[in-house]
Amino acid sequence: MIFIALSAIFIRMKAANRPITKRKIIIPPLGMSTGFLMFVVPQTHFPFLWAVVAFLVGWFLFAYPLIKSTKFEKRDGQIYVSSSKSFMFILLGLLTVRLLLHEFIQNYITVVQTGALFFVLAFGMLLHWRLYMLRHYNETFEAKESSTSS
């Protein structure tokens, strides 16, 4: 788990060196959404209210630090995600909170249900963050387009 988290941080830091596009913003939530197929398996089922709460916790609590640390900048006619020194610490903090919460919740429901519940939480977080990024990208790109056409 720690290796995967560190790999994600490393990949995210390297991504700051490449221009961002709408496609690069939209693909991660689309790809992750295929994970909802896990709910075909009955062992992953839990009350719908739990899914709503997990999604909202991801949407409002876990996405907030990512949104606050994500900024765009224009360089050489392209739009880049500017690297934030706090981003690595935010990801590590979110991982720590998630692991602690995971250990607590796992005492009350099965391991499979815990994984499914945290998938819903992570999807809420990722979707909110990426929708924010898409809106911010469109605003930045429109500003870039209007400044070049003037």
Order of alpha helices (4+ residues) and beta strands (2+ residues): alpha-alpha-alpha-alpha-beta-beta-alpha-alpha
